[in-house]
Amino acid sequence: MTTQTLNSRTEVKHQIVESDITVIGGGLSGVSAAISAARLGKRVALVGNRPVLGGNSSSEVRVWVVGATAHGMQRFARESGVIGELYVENQYRNPEGNPIHWDEVVFDAVRAEPNIQLFLNTDVRSVQTDDRDGEPFIHSVVGWTMGSEIETTFLSPYFIDATGDGLVGDRAGAEYMLGREAKSDFGEDWAPEVADREFLGSTILFYTKDTGKPVRFVAPDSAKDISTTPIPESRIIRSGDSGAHYWWIEWGGELDIVHENERIRDELRSVIFGIWDYIKNSGRFDAETLDLEWVGSMPGKREYRRFVGDHVLTQNDILEQRDFDDAVAFGGWSIDLHPVEGMYGTVAGAHQRYSNGIFGIPFRCYYSRSVPNLLMAGRDISATHVAFGSTRVMATCAVGGEAAGTGAALALDLGVQPRALAPDHAADLRQLLLRQDASVFGVRNEDPLDIARTARVSASSTLTTLDSQPDDGSTVRLHRLDHDLGVLLPVDPQLDSVTVLLSTAVDTSLEVSLWTTGKRQNAVPVHQELRSVIAVPGSEGAQWVTIPLSWTPSEPENVVVVFEANPHVSIELTDAPAPGVLALAHQPEDDGDANVAVSHDEPIVQWPAHILRGWGARLRVHPPTAAYDVAKVAGGYQRPYGGPQMWVSAAGPATRDEWVLLDWDEPKTVTEIRLVFDDDVDVELNTLHHHRSPHVVFPQLVRDYAVEGRTAQGWETLVTETGNRRRHRVHDVRPSSPIEALRVSITATNGDAHARIVAVRAYE
């Protein structure tokens, strides 16, 4: 509800906006919080102080959106939920990575939600609180809209601080941390011995273009002579790079990031013009036809206040991948810490340390323990400085925003404060997030409202082999074992042997071992379980060789079969492996950024994804795999977890229609169907396309499908879709009478040889 008044003396227009939830901050965390709450039927005021949405990812700052995939270092890690939708939509609309187009992708997602009132160019400056039993409750926040000269008071029961710097929480009196905690505070190896007020610095970026003709550059008076600084010797400068490749233009870590923002901006811009002068006029670069196209005017901040919740996420939580009963989001980016001197440092621009896979973040990190109706989303959540080095990246901030928005909506429904959710309603919150296809893992669908869980489930066919067929259009190649090769495969429910396609011209022996991954979400070898030496006879061509590797886990899990180096042997790889099958070369390698220091002792770096990304081994398992059983679509997981967690058809839609059938003993009055399709979360996406995917639509996604219900009168079509390019589809349905069965029929994918469904949900 919005009411307006006019003060005739000052002619200041004032309005009052009442909503269920007020989100302050228009970055990706605030956007995700607002969208998630709005979709749950809550009236949301989304308030941002810039003219565009997206925060540091917007066209004003132009930082690429990264998250748990860690530039492709982590496997099966791309986020789902709101940020996942934005990623996939940007891939379709914006294959060139234009930040202007990304602005509109984000804008359109917000505009599509009728429950959101959007207030841009509106700077919140004051916060009003009430004292309730000795605790400050936020009553309202007041913002000033530039250009329109409107003052707005925002009223709501819950407020989400997604400002990045934590302005709202600070004004409300919330407890927070600044700088770096001491090693003894949380037992973190990477923390300093003594606490200090040092931060990660801020960054301004620049874009260049090739004009095709000579262009001279006359440096402005403000340009810094970088030859007098350590920059040319300690940082990699290339004339062809621009944008986020220059993330290391960073400064301000020794200052107060907020209160000295203007000084930081001026220093950063002086260095940008100095770098460009160096590139254009030093004679060391091929840059005659290059010109500056854009230089940012506001620093992209990395760090400031971090509010204290009921749990403070630590380095050990991340690296040990600790399990939390209230985990509502995940990360996977490295613990990415930078020297306080920033671009003037003489050490690497960043030092990174990886967990062995994605890690969970508990809901207790997303609300304030000192201001009961305040939640946090973004880089200001409850984490130590070291842990914040991982959680601060924008896609991880966004999944946290979705958790905060969903948590606020659930708290409103239950009539409790957010702090009550973690101890008393964590399971309900996680189920609600899973229903929205949010970024939670290791959570099985136990939604009591989902009647699909009570149905008998069957399918037209099911894939029972891990081998790709030579006639399905895939490409195969021989990969010589000059280094150890790991082959990731799902084991469900047991494994007696693995048969692989090998080639060798001489009689030889091959050492093979089976490794588990430590956590079910991981995809790298951690613990060796079995070892075998097999004889491989010489042959003129490739031959199937069986390796006895009996393994019966108590629950489905990933295992890695490691073939030790033998230059006499080659293994056949395919570019269309079965879901969940990967090839990992044992050749330590990071993501290739020379400005970053990475330990090569970590499993993720030891077994990098980049070298053989997109390839898997030709292999067969005995007994036939149950990894793609159709039962997984009803009451299963919605992300890879100990395997791919989806139904996969044996025969592709190119040869015949495929279907999944849900059958009930009693007729059901179904009003909503939710479908989750596979969009290959192993593929890294990036808003500015740091790594490019060749497909604007994921081939694995179902393209054309129909949903039918069987009433007493027979089959009735409820939904018909063509040209689908999204993972999560929600359909309101109105069958003419209660249905006894539900059938999802797939007539085409976007290119894959098999139909895939992750989840089918039905609600009365």
C-alpha positions, 0 to 999 in steps of 0.5 A: 500500500502506498500513500502520499502527502505533500508539505506545501512549505518545503514542497517535499513529496513524501510517501509511505509504502507498506509491504510484507518484506522490504529489501534494501539493495538492488544487487543480485542478492537483493534481487534474488531475495525479492523475487523469491519472496514475491513468488511465495505471495508476499508483497515486497518493496525492493529498494536500490540506490542505483539506476540499474539493478545488478550491483557489481554485475551491472553495466555501471561496474561490470564485474562478471558473476561467479559462484560455486563453479569457481571458473569451472574448477568445481564440478556439478556446481552451477547454481539453480533457483533465481540466479540459475534462471538469470544465468540461463536466460543470459546465455540465451539472450546475451551470448556475447556477454554484453553488460547492457543486455545483462542489465535487462535480463535482471530488470525483466526478472524483477518486472515479471513479479507483480508482487514487487514494487521497485524503487530505483535511485532511492538511497536509504539514509535513516532507520527507525527502530522500536525497543521490544524487550530490550531488543531493537526492532526495525520499524521503518527505513526512509529513502530519498529518490534522486531526480524525483525528489521523493522521500519514502518511508518503507514499513514492513514486519521484516527487512533484508539488508542487501546493501553490501556495506551493511548500512541498514544493519549499522543504522539499526544497531546490529552487531557486526565485524570489521577487518580480519579476525585473529587466528585464535578467534575461530581457529583459522589457519589463514587468519592473522595472529593479531586482529586488524582493520584490513580489508579486501580493496575495491576495483574499477574496470575498463573496456577497450575496443579495436577501431581498425585504425591508428588511435593515439592516447594523450594521458590525462593529468590524473594518470599515474606513471605506473613505471614508478610502481610495482605494477609492471613487475608484479601483475600481468598486463596484456593489451588484449585484456579488458573488463574483469580480466583486470580484477586486480586493479584493487586498492583501499584495503588499508583504508576505511572502504566506505568513508574513504570511497572517493579517495579510493575511486580517484586512485583507481581511475588514476591507475587505469589511465596510467595502465592505458598510457603504459599499454599505448605509449610504452612501445611494449604492446601491439596496441596501435589501433586500440582505444578506451571504450569505457572506464568505470566511475564507481568502485566495485567494493568487496568488503566492509561490515559482516553482521553476526548471526547465530552462526559465524561461517569459518574457514574450517566450515568451508574446507571440511565441508561441514554438514548443517541441518539448516544449510539453505545455500551453497558455495564453492568459490575458493577462499580467495584472499588478496594482499591488503596493498592490492595492485601495489602489492609485490605478491600475487594479486590473490591467494586461493584455497579450494574445498573438495566440492561445494559446501553448505551455508546455514540459515543462521548466517542470514539473520542478525542475532541482535536485531530480530527482524533483520535478515542479511543477504550478500557479502554482509552475512555472518562469516569470518573474513577468511570464510567471506573470501569464498561467500562474497562472490555474486552468485553465492550472494544471490543464492543466499538472497533467495534463502533470506527472502524465502526465510522471511516469507516463511517466518511471516506465514508462521508468525515467528521471527527469522531466528526461530526458523533455524532451531524449529523450522529448518526442515520446512524452510529447506523443503520450501527452497527445494520446491522453488528449485533453489540452490540446496543440495543433499536435501531429499524431497519430503514435501508433505504437500507434493502428492507425486511422492505418493504415486507409483512411477513408471517410464517408457524406458530407462537408461541402464548403461554408462556407455554412449552408443557410437551411432548417437552422433557422438565423437570418440577419441583415444586418450593415451595414459601419459598421466593418471586418468580418473573416471568418475562414475555413479554407483547405485546400488552396487558395482561388481566390475567395470569394462572399459575400451582400451587400446595397446599394441603390446602386452602390458599390465595396467594398475587400476584403483577405486577411490571414493570422494569423501562427500557425496557432492564431490567429484575428485578422488579422496580415499582409495578403497580398492586396487587391482593390477590387470593384464592387457594383451596387445591388440590391433584395435580397441578392446573391451577389458573388464576390471574386477572392482566390487563395491557396494556402498550403503547409499548411492555415491560417486566413485573415481576409477583411477587408471595409472599412467602407462604410455603404452595404453590408450583409453577411448573417450566420448564427448557424449558421456552418460550423465554423471560420468567424467574424465579427470586428468591427473595434471595439476592445473588451476584456472589459468589466471597468472595473477593468482597463487594456488596450491597444487596440493589440493584435490580440485587442482590435482584433478582439474576439470579443464583439460578433459571437460566435456569428455568421459570414458567409454565404459560398461558396468556390471550389474546394469546401473540403476543411477537413472531410475525413474523413481528419482523424479518423485521424492528424490534430490534435485541436484547431483548428490552421489550421482546425477539424480534424474531419470534418463530415457534409454531411447531418445525422442528422435526415435520415439516419444518418451514418457513418465507416468505417475499413478495413484490408487485414488483420484486426485484434485491436482491444481499445480504441476512443477517440472524440473528438467536437466540443464547440466549444472556441470557447465559453468556459465558466466554473465560476461562469458569468461568461459563460453558454452557453444549452446545458447540453449542447453541440449539436455533440456526438454524442448517439447512436452505435454502433461496429461491427466487421466480422468474417469473419462480418459486422458485429457491434455493439461499442458502443451509446451514447445520450445522450452529452454528453462529448467524449472516450469510451474504449470497451473492446471484445471482438469475437468475432474479428479485425475487417477494418473499423470503423464509427462510426454516428451517429444523433443529435446534441445539436441540431446539423444535422451530425455531427462527429467529431474523432478515431477511434483503435483499439488492439490 
